[in-house]
Amino acid sequence: NAGVMQNPRHLVRRRGQEARLRCSPMKGHSHVYWYRQLPEEGLKFMVYLQKENIIDESGMPKERFSAEFPKEGPSILRIQQVVRGDSAAYFCASSLKAPGGANVLTFGAGSRLTVL
Amino acid sequence: LAKTTQPISMDSYEGQEVNITCSHNNIATNDYITWYQQFPSQGPRFIIQGYKTKVTNEVASLFIPADRKSSTLSLPRVSLSDTAVYYCLGGGSGNTGKLIFGQGTTLQVKP
């Protein structure tokens, strides 16, 4: 019973390139969340998606960042024209239930993006 | 949003009991209190969740007073491997999914 799978675990990009981070939620989970964590800091909410729908993207920068969770396949966080400030660990989580109440998130191991 | 406040850091020694208190004054009526643990270079891991009174599992206990404005995570007889960051969450923003983690409490267990 695999947990939340994220890939790649490590990604190096030069400024101006695109970064694509993938997340496969736990089996049966239809709620996906993306968080960003800078070194020595806490987790910052970016976006919450259900299958084929973006529910809350209030934590995601309006430019260069996009996320999707298609009917088939993993959720993808896409960062276009990366800058050095995008260097961080990006964590994906999934849940069985909708947010609120007794909701529990299961996190992946994270994808660490380094922008040169 | 249920904003949480917890100590930035705590030190303990092996074998001691550690209590980490979190305040969540604005927690919504239907929201639970959930604690996560994060080791360096790993994703957070669920520890325990409760609504009120006391919850205990194989890892920890969670004490929640009647007013639910705070909660205390209790780790019995900590070991070096319990050194981690502990996050308290008091629910999300309605149904939008915006769960706020905050800075967490960095627990350092010493030999």
Interface residues (C-beta under 8 A of the other chain):
Chain A: V4 H31 Y33 Y35 E41 G42 L43 K44 F45 Y48 I55 D56 S58 G59 A89 F91 A93 A98 P99 G100 G101 A102 N103 V104 L105 T106 F107 G108 A109 G110
Chain B: A28 N30 D31 Y32 T34 Y36 S41 Q42 G43 P44 R45 F46 Q49 Y51 Y87 G91 G92 S93 G94 N95 T96 G97 K98 L99 I100 F101 G102 Q103 G104
